[in-house]
Amino acid sequence: MRTAWGVPNDLVESLKSLGLTRYEALVYIGLLRMTGATATEIHEASGVPRASVYPVLDRLIQKELVNVSHTTPKRFDAVPPDRGVRNLMIRIERDAESARAALDTIYREKEREGRGNRELVWTIYGEENIRTRLAEMFQSAERSVEVLATWDLLREGVLALLDTVPDSAQIDIITECWEGEQPFRFRVHGLPLAKLRETCSVPGKPLPYEGSGVFLVDNARALLWTRTGSSDEQPSALYSESAGLVSFVRRHITSVTEWARATGQ
């Protein structure tokens, strides 16, 4: 569909998604069709009310989409689309970074005050969100990082994150095999895949796919990650700083490690 002035509505909506109002989009599109237009000509070409044209032009100048002449009457010209859209994207990225920094400050303030929900068990959905939480756990490690995971999960989603663990923390890994060079700071314990799949299962939830793992940092933060073999179900993980769940994971990893050592794996 098009506006009364022949402008495709989807184009107007696209410009709105880049931070323009409807009137700003109509004026900018109208100016692209003209050279050195006056405010009256812009009103006639865009359909924007005459009283709104100058305020809209002022905002478009601030957004680096319009140039203005030093003549009487003033004349206006549109910045070419490639440069205009780039200017809008730069503005969006700058605003997004400013918002991210402000939101991060608020979030860190909560951390300094101490989280009141440490006893809760959280479900995290989506592989990127899980990786982000794991990265935060690893980066905050002070004494120990313990990993009980299948090799495919280690290779595809975890090993790169372990590079961020501070040197002060010891890294212990239990997995069924190791391919390639083993970093000197890793202590690796072998475990048969069948046993590993059994021990990596989330309690009460069957493990249909090998890509799963249990992670414990400083005996204080635990994460249980379960991938699925179905494309319809996104990966999920359980995360907690709860003393109960951490204690359960601690005992679980200890018993598996002792079993692996006792059987010579």
BELLINLIN-V37165 format. One record per helix or strand. SS is the DSSP state (H for helix, E for strand). FROM is the first residue (numbers start at 1). TO is the last residue. If there is no record, write none. Layout:
SS:FROM:TO ; SS:FROM:TO
This chain:
E:2:2 ; E:8:8 ; H:9:17 ; H:22:32 ; E:37:37 ; H:39:46 ; H:50:62 ; E:66:68 ; E:76:78 ; H:81:113 ; E:121:125 ; H:127:139 ; E:144:149 ; H:151:162 ; E:170:175 ; E:186:190 ; H:193:200 ; E:212:217 ; E:221:226 ; E:236:240 ; H:243:262
